Amino acid sequence: MFNDYISKRQHMVDTQLLPRGIKDPRVINAMRKIPRHLFLDEALWPEAYEDHPAPIGEKQTISQPYIVALMTEALKLQGTETVLEIGTGSGYQTAILAELAEQVYSVERLPNIAKRARRTLDNLKYSNIVITIGDGTLGWREHGPYDGIIVTAAAPSAPKPLLEQLKAGGRLVIPIGDEFTQDLTVFIREDEQDYSRESYGGCRFVKLIGAHGWGE
Protein backbone atom coordinates (compact mmCIF):
# COMPACT_ATOMS: atom_id res chain seq x y z
CA MET A 1 0.00 0.00 0.00
CA PHE A 2 2.83 2.43 0.88
CA ASN A 3 4.46 1.89 -2.52
CA ASP A 4 1.08 2.34 -4.18
CA TYR A 5 0.80 5.88 -2.78
CA ILE A 6 4.35 6.68 -3.87
CA SER A 7 3.42 5.57 -7.37
CA LYS A 8 0.24 7.64 -7.34
CA ARG A 9 2.20 10.68 -6.17
CA GLN A 10 4.68 10.38 -9.03
CA HIS A 11 1.81 9.89 -11.48
CA MET A 12 0.14 13.04 -10.09
CA VAL A 13 3.25 15.11 -10.81
CA ASP A 14 3.88 13.58 -14.22
CA THR A 15 0.31 13.91 -15.52
CA GLN A 16 -1.14 16.94 -13.69
CA LEU A 17 1.75 19.30 -12.98
CA LEU A 18 4.44 18.94 -15.63
CA PRO A 19 2.08 19.05 -18.65
CA ARG A 20 0.47 22.24 -17.26
CA GLY A 21 3.79 24.06 -17.07
CA ILE A 22 4.99 23.68 -13.47
CA LYS A 23 8.76 24.07 -13.87
CA ASP A 24 10.37 24.93 -10.53
CA PRO A 25 12.37 21.79 -9.61
CA ARG A 26 12.06 22.50 -5.88
CA VAL A 27 8.28 22.70 -6.11
CA ILE A 28 8.18 19.53 -8.20
CA ASN A 29 10.38 17.66 -5.71
CA ALA A 30 8.22 18.76 -2.78
CA MET A 31 5.07 17.60 -4.56
CA ARG A 32 6.72 14.26 -5.28
CA LYS A 33 7.78 13.87 -1.65
CA ILE A 34 4.90 14.88 0.60
CA PRO A 35 2.25 12.20 1.32
CA ARG A 36 -0.88 14.14 0.40
CA HIS A 37 -3.19 11.32 1.47
CA LEU A 38 -2.17 11.73 5.12
CA PHE A 39 -3.84 15.15 5.15
CA LEU A 40 -7.24 13.60 4.35
CA ASP A 41 -9.61 11.27 6.16
CA GLU A 42 -8.55 7.68 5.49
CA ALA A 43 -11.75 7.01 3.54
CA LEU A 44 -10.56 9.58 0.96
CA TRP A 45 -7.02 8.24 0.60
CA PRO A 46 -7.75 6.44 -2.70
CA GLU A 47 -8.56 9.78 -4.38
CA ALA A 48 -5.88 11.87 -2.65
CA TYR A 49 -3.78 12.22 -5.80
CA GLU A 50 -6.58 12.84 -8.27
CA ASP A 51 -7.04 16.08 -10.20
CA HIS A 52 -9.62 17.81 -7.99
CA PRO A 53 -10.08 19.34 -4.53
CA ALA A 54 -11.24 17.17 -1.62
CA PRO A 55 -13.29 17.96 1.51
CA ILE A 56 -11.58 18.25 4.91
CA GLY A 57 -14.64 19.13 7.02
CA GLU A 58 -16.36 22.34 8.14
CA LYS A 59 -17.06 23.27 4.50
CA GLN A 60 -13.31 23.54 3.79
CA THR A 61 -11.27 21.76 1.12
CA ILE A 62 -7.76 20.70 0.26
CA SER A 63 -6.93 22.34 -3.06
CA GLN A 64 -6.39 20.53 -6.35
CA PRO A 65 -2.71 19.47 -6.59
CA TYR A 66 -2.04 21.67 -9.62
CA ILE A 67 -3.36 24.78 -7.84
CA VAL A 68 -1.13 24.05 -4.82
CA ALA A 69 1.88 23.76 -7.12
CA LEU A 70 0.94 26.87 -9.13
CA MET A 71 0.45 29.07 -6.05
CA THR A 72 3.66 27.80 -4.51
CA GLU A 73 5.65 28.37 -7.70
CA ALA A 74 4.25 31.92 -7.90
CA LEU A 75 5.99 32.76 -4.60
CA LYS A 76 9.38 32.07 -6.25
CA LEU A 77 10.96 30.70 -3.06
CA GLN A 78 14.69 30.04 -2.87
CA GLY A 79 14.92 28.48 0.61
CA THR A 80 15.83 31.37 2.92
CA GLU A 81 12.44 33.06 3.13
CA THR A 82 9.93 33.65 5.89
CA VAL A 83 6.43 32.95 4.57
CA LEU A 84 2.96 33.68 5.95
CA GLU A 85 0.12 31.35 5.00
CA ILE A 86 -3.47 32.48 5.44
CA GLY A 87 -5.71 29.43 5.80
CA THR A 88 -3.85 26.42 7.19
CA GLY A 89 -6.63 24.06 6.17
CA SER A 90 -5.46 20.46 6.01
CA GLY A 91 -1.81 21.51 6.40
CA TYR A 92 -0.79 20.12 3.01
CA GLN A 93 0.06 23.49 1.48
CA THR A 94 1.81 24.35 4.75
CA ALA A 95 4.03 21.29 4.41
CA ILE A 96 4.90 22.19 0.82
CA LEU A 97 5.92 25.66 1.98
CA ALA A 98 7.97 24.21 4.85
CA GLU A 99 9.99 22.21 2.34
CA LEU A 100 10.80 25.34 0.34
CA ALA A 101 11.12 28.19 2.87
CA GLU A 102 13.14 28.67 6.04
CA GLN A 103 10.16 29.50 8.27
CA VAL A 104 6.39 29.26 7.82
CA TYR A 105 3.77 31.04 9.91
CA SER A 106 0.18 29.99 9.29
CA VAL A 107 -3.13 31.50 10.43
CA GLU A 108 -6.31 29.38 10.54
CA ARG A 109 -9.78 30.63 11.49
CA LEU A 110 -11.23 27.27 12.55
CA PRO A 111 -9.71 25.71 15.70
CA ASN A 112 -10.57 22.07 14.93
CA ILE A 113 -9.11 22.33 11.42
CA ALA A 114 -5.93 23.88 12.83
CA LYS A 115 -5.52 21.19 15.50
CA ARG A 116 -5.82 18.40 12.98
CA ALA A 117 -3.30 20.06 10.66
CA ARG A 118 -0.88 20.51 13.55
CA ARG A 119 -1.11 16.82 14.45
CA THR A 120 -0.42 15.76 10.87
CA LEU A 121 2.52 18.15 10.50
CA ASP A 122 3.96 17.05 13.86
CA ASN A 123 3.70 13.40 12.78
CA LEU A 124 5.69 14.31 9.67
CA LYS A 125 8.34 16.02 11.87
CA TYR A 126 8.07 19.57 10.54
CA SER A 127 9.79 21.92 12.97
CA ASN A 128 9.72 25.16 10.97
CA ILE A 129 5.95 25.74 11.08
CA VAL A 130 4.04 27.86 13.63
CA ILE A 131 0.22 27.88 13.53
CA THR A 132 -2.17 30.26 15.27
CA ILE A 133 -5.96 30.69 15.38
CA GLY A 134 -7.27 34.03 14.20
CA ASP A 135 -8.54 36.32 11.46
CA GLY A 136 -6.16 35.72 8.58
CA THR A 137 -7.17 38.92 6.81
CA LEU A 138 -5.26 40.78 9.55
CA GLY A 139 -2.08 38.81 8.86
CA TRP A 140 0.37 38.18 11.70
CA ARG A 141 2.36 41.38 12.25
CA GLU A 142 4.45 39.94 15.07
CA HIS A 143 6.58 37.86 12.70
CA GLY A 144 6.54 40.15 9.66
CA PRO A 145 7.46 41.57 7.32
CA TYR A 146 7.34 38.51 5.05
CA ASP A 147 9.13 37.51 1.87
CA GLY A 148 5.95 35.83 0.70
CA ILE A 149 2.30 35.56 1.73
CA ILE A 150 -0.05 32.93 0.33
CA VAL A 151 -3.82 33.05 0.83
CA THR A 152 -5.72 29.81 0.31
CA ALA A 153 -9.19 31.39 0.20
CA ALA A 154 -10.79 33.98 -2.09
CA ALA A 155 -11.12 37.67 -1.26
CA PRO A 156 -12.97 40.50 -3.02
CA SER A 157 -9.72 42.49 -2.97
CA ALA A 158 -6.23 42.19 -1.48
CA PRO A 159 -6.48 42.79 2.29
CA LYS A 160 -4.54 45.94 3.16
CA PRO A 161 -2.85 44.40 6.26
CA LEU A 162 -1.38 41.63 4.10
CA LEU A 163 0.00 44.08 1.56
CA GLU A 164 1.51 46.09 4.40
CA GLN A 165 3.21 43.02 5.88
CA LEU A 166 5.17 42.26 2.71
CA LYS A 167 8.86 43.08 2.51
CA ALA A 168 10.04 45.18 -0.43
CA GLY A 169 10.16 42.71 -3.30
CA GLY A 170 7.82 40.35 -1.41
CA ARG A 171 4.99 38.51 -3.17
CA LEU A 172 1.37 38.07 -2.09
CA VAL A 173 -0.42 35.20 -3.87
CA ILE A 174 -4.19 35.42 -3.50
CA PRO A 175 -7.39 34.53 -5.40
CA ILE A 176 -9.33 37.76 -6.11
CA GLY A 177 -12.94 37.90 -7.29
CA ASP A 178 -16.50 37.11 -6.25
CA GLU A 179 -17.68 34.03 -4.38
CA PHE A 180 -17.99 31.95 -7.56
CA THR A 181 -15.00 32.77 -9.76
CA GLN A 182 -11.66 34.38 -9.05
CA ASP A 183 -8.39 35.30 -10.68
CA LEU A 184 -5.24 33.96 -9.05
CA THR A 185 -3.30 37.19 -8.54
CA VAL A 186 0.22 37.98 -7.37
CA PHE A 187 0.94 41.39 -5.84
CA ILE A 188 4.63 42.37 -5.71
CA ARG A 189 5.67 45.13 -3.33
CA GLU A 190 7.86 47.56 -5.23
CA ASP A 191 8.37 50.11 -2.43
CA GLU A 192 6.53 51.65 0.54
CA GLN A 193 3.38 52.50 -1.42
CA ASP A 194 3.56 50.84 -4.83
CA TYR A 195 2.60 47.30 -5.85
CA SER A 196 2.66 45.63 -9.23
CA ARG A 197 0.44 42.67 -10.03
CA GLU A 198 0.46 39.57 -12.19
CA SER A 199 -2.41 37.24 -13.17
CA TYR A 200 -2.03 33.47 -13.03
CA GLY A 201 -5.48 32.64 -14.42
CA GLY A 202 -8.92 31.62 -13.23
CA CYS A 203 -9.57 29.58 -10.08
CA ARG A 204 -12.24 28.87 -7.51
CA PHE A 205 -11.73 28.89 -3.73
CA VAL A 206 -13.88 29.04 -0.60
CA LYS A 207 -14.42 32.56 0.71
CA LEU A 208 -11.85 34.34 2.87
CA ILE A 209 -13.78 35.27 6.01
CA GLY A 210 -12.64 38.21 8.11
CA ALA A 211 -12.48 41.94 8.68
CA HIS A 212 -10.79 42.52 5.30
CA GLY A 213 -12.51 39.69 3.45
CA TRP A 214 -16.07 38.36 3.34
CA GLY A 215 -18.53 38.38 6.23
CA GLU A 216 -19.67 35.16 7.89
C-alpha positions, -999 to +999 in steps of 0.1 A: +000+000+000+028+024+009+045+019-025+011+023-042+008+059-028+044+067-039+034+056-074+002+076-073+022+107-062+047+104-090+018+099-115+001+130-101+032+151-108+039+136-142+003+139-155-011+169-137+018+193-130+044+189-156+021+191-187+005+222-173+038+241-171+050+237-135+088+241-139+104+249-105+124+218-096+121+225-059+083+227-061+082+195-082+104+177-057+082+188-028+051+176-046+067+143-053+078+139-016+049+149+006+023+122+013-009+141+004-032+113+015-022+117+051-038+152+051-072+136+044-096+113+062-085+077+055-118+070+035-106+096+010-070+082+006-078+064-027-086+098-044-059+119-027-038+122-058-066+128-083-070+161-102-096+178-080-101+193-045-112+172-016-133+180+015-116+183+049-146+191+070-164+223+081-171+233+045-133+235+038-113+218+011-078+207+003-069+223-031-064+205-063-027+195-066-020+217-096-034+248-078-011+240-048+019+238-071+009+269-091+004+291-061+037+278-045+056+284-077+042+319-079+060+328-046+094+321-063+110+307-031+147+300-029+149+285+006+158+314+029+124+331+031+099+337+059+064+330+046+030+337+059+001+313+050-035+325+054-057+294+058-039+264+072-066+241+062-055+205+060-018+215+064-008+201+030+001+235+015+018+243+048+040+213+044+049+222+008+059+257+020+080+242+048+100+222+023+108+253+003+111+282+029+131+287+060+102+295+083+064+293+078+038+310+099+002+300+093-031+315+104-063+294+105-098+306+115-112+273+125-097+257+157-106+221+149-091+223+114-059+239+128-055+212+155-058+184+130-033+201+107-009+205+136-011+168+144-004+158+109+025+182+105+040+170+139+037+134+128+057+143+097+083+160+119+081+196+105+098+219+130+097+252+110+059+257+111+040+279+136+002+279+135-022+303+153-060+307+154-073+340+142-085+363+115-062+357+086-072+389+068-053+408+095-021+388+089+004+382+117+024+414+122+045+399+151+066+379+127+065+402+097+075+416+073+073+385+050+091+375+019+059+358+007+023+356+017-001+329+003-038+330+008-057+298+003-092+314+002-108+340-021-111+377-013-130+405-030-097+425-030-062+422-015-065+428+023-045+459+032-029+444+063-014+416+041+000+441+016+015+461+044+032+430+059+052+423+027+089+431+025+100+452-004+102+427-033+078+403-014+050+385-032+014+381-021-004+352-039-042+354-035-074+345-054-093+378-061-129+379-073-165+371-063-177+340-044-180+319-076-150+328-098-117+344-090-084+353-107-052+340-091-033+372-085+002+380-074+009+414-058+046+424-057+057+451-033+079+476-052+084+501-024+065+517+005+034+525-014+036+508-048+026+473-058+027+456-092+004+427-100+005+396-122-024+372-132-020+335-130-055+326-144-089+316-132-096+296-101-122+289-075-117+289-037-139+290-006-144+326+007-118+343+029-138+353+060-126+382+081-125+419+087-108+425+053-125+397+034-161+384+033-185+384+062-197+352+079 
